[in-house]
Amino acid sequence: MVKPSRSYRVFQGVNGVVLTLVVLVTLYPFVNILARSFSGERQIRAGEVTLWPKGFNLTTYKIVFQDAMFWRNYGNTVLYTVVATAIAMVLTTCYAYVLSKKQLKGRGVLVGIAVFTMFFTGGLIPNYILVTSLGLKNSVWAIALPNAISVFNLLVMKAFFESLPTELEEAAQIDGLSTYGVLLRIVLPLSKAVVATMVLFYSVSFWNSWFSAFLYMDHSDLMPVTVYLRNLIAGATGGGNAGAATAELSQVGASIQAVTIVLTALPILCVYPFLQRFFVSGVMLGAVKG
Amino acid sequence: MSTSTTSAPPGTQDQPPARAAPRRGKRANARTSWRRALRRDWRLYSLAILPLLFFLVFRYLPMIGNVIAFRRFEPGGSLFGEDWVGLRYVRMFLSDPTFWQVFRNTLWLGGLTLVFCFPIPVVLALLLNEVRRRSLKRFVQSVSYLPHFLSIVIVAGITLQMLASDGPVNHVLGLLGHDPVRFIQEPQWFRALYVGSEIWQTAGWGTILYLAALTTIDEDLYEAARIDGANRWQQIWHVTLPGIRPTMITLLILNVGTFMAVGFEKVLLLYNPLTYPTADVISTYVYRAGVESSSFSYAAAIGLFEAVIGLVLITSANTLSRRTVGTSLW
């Protein structure tokens, strides 16, 4: 305490080392997977691949690119993401707009209906039976409809609509626009930022999801690419008959898994800079509004 | 309902507001204003129809659907089962040794996750807060958020690759003269594997709310503490930590609430029959019993049990924190 600045400098040094370690530990697996995806089988098997590809080759990329099922499933992911995001956006925007009208009678009840589902849900089995008996299995609806509104996104959007000046909407109403007209021609054009954020939130979550498809799709040509990847992993690590054959398979699988991981993560990594900024401000908003 | 239609917004002049006489009591008043509200805002209400239908069908119907835990369910039959069987399925799982095993595993994984994944973001946020170079701080944050945005399938895939017998971890062990460890196939490693990958995936993201809370602490408090002769540690202890205490407690309550629902998808992706002895949790058992073996009522009974424990946990954590520290979620 005689020289506080000195002990603080020591602390700063230690802090820098710790945070550097955090960065290294977080990044290393990504770099390693990327290196593996360009490496030769033998080098991966020998555990030689660390930060840089060893025995550089594109064979595995060629194998995966030539796999018709991979492209089929990649296309499915795009399709499911687009359809589910579109449905989610329509429903979320409508409800958020209704909830943002403070003078609306029954608004508290409408908010409560949504928020309660954050604390209690039906559970896996009743949901499964419901989707099955509605005949949604093996269709995009099994993925899109049960996840059409995320209450968190709803609250973020509601908060944004509430922040818009009411005078604008009143003026438009006096000029003869109906509620629908006000929403479509006044509110939405003013809300491009929040709409873009919500599209990003929803499409990332649908792109990343795998379990609904795993649960409700019966044929491999209906699966999204996440399930394709999951099946690769499960095939390689299924310990049921963990003999020499499985060990061999897991070796062959290693570089294919790496390539598939890279290709599945690629779109997310491309939007990551935007994603991060929007998500951070969205989380703050959601946390305040809870 | 916090809102009432006492002040008439534009467009309601056609309805004389004084018609509902106050002496006719609250009920009549409410009825009239409902009719007025519907007439005035029917377009707004019409926008809510489809979303309400969504909540009704896909959120509330499954809640009611839990009654099949007390009814016999026939595949292809009614959503709510055929006839009442009382607590038959509850008795069944209570006497099922597999149930007790998955129950213990759930407590273990939930407890370890709570012990490790709750404090690490606090520490990380405090460390990040001490970084004076903004660019450096932002870089560390950007990197540590990254795993949060990737599919859990990718996270599981990376975890398994890192710990595979030819993976980097075993490579390092080899350099230290250690035999390769079969992390993925050995039951005793599953808990470490699960918690480790959970920390890797969530620690950075978990700092967000704490960093936000840290920015709201008044600089004058640090000034005052410095004048009183507090050193860096004392400032952290007496100013920073009390400043983020409400956030910590809120997140702790939420963590306790999700204690039983340990990462179902992650366990499903990381485990295999060899690691069932430590890896199988209530939700994965529900999945296998219900979806794979078609014992829907039995699985629903276990699932309901899990949900009720979760609800009890979050409610008691909330009450406890309101009574002791005065912070609560509701």
Interface residues (C-beta under 8 A of the other chain):
Chain A: M1 P4 S7 Y8 F11 Q12 N15 G16 V18 L19 V22 V23 V25 T26 L27 Y28 P29 F30 N32 I33 R36 I44 R45 A46 G47 T50 V90 L91 T92 C94 Y95 Y97 V98 K101 K102 Q103 L104 K105 G106 R107 G108 V109 L110 I113 A114 T117 F119 F120 T121 G122 G123 L124 I125 P126 N127 Y128 I129 L130 S133 L145 P146 A148 I149 E170 Q173 I174 S178 T179 Y180 L183 V204 W207 N208 S209 W210 F211 L215 T226 V227 L229 R230 L232 I233 A234 A236 T237 G238 G239 G240 A242 A247 S250 Q251 A254 Q257 A258 T260 I261 T264 A265 I268 Y272 L275 Q276 F279 V280 V283 M284 A287 G290
Chain B: M1 S2 T3 S4 T5 S7 P9 P10 G11 S33 W34 A37 D41 R43 L44 Y45 L47 A48 L50 P51 L52 F54 F55 V57 F58 R59 Y60 L61 P62 M63 I64 G65 N66 I68 F73 L79 L124 L127 L128 E130 V131 R132 L136 F139 V140 S142 V143 S144 Y145 L146 P147 F149 L150 S151 I152 V153 I154 A156 G157 I158 L160 Q161 M162 A164 S165 D166 G167 P168 N170 H171 G174 I184 Q185 W200 A203 G204 I208 L209 A212 N231 R232 E265 L268 L269 N272 P273 L274 T275 S283 V286 Y287 G290 V291 F296 A299 A300 G303 L304 E306 A307 L311 I314 L329
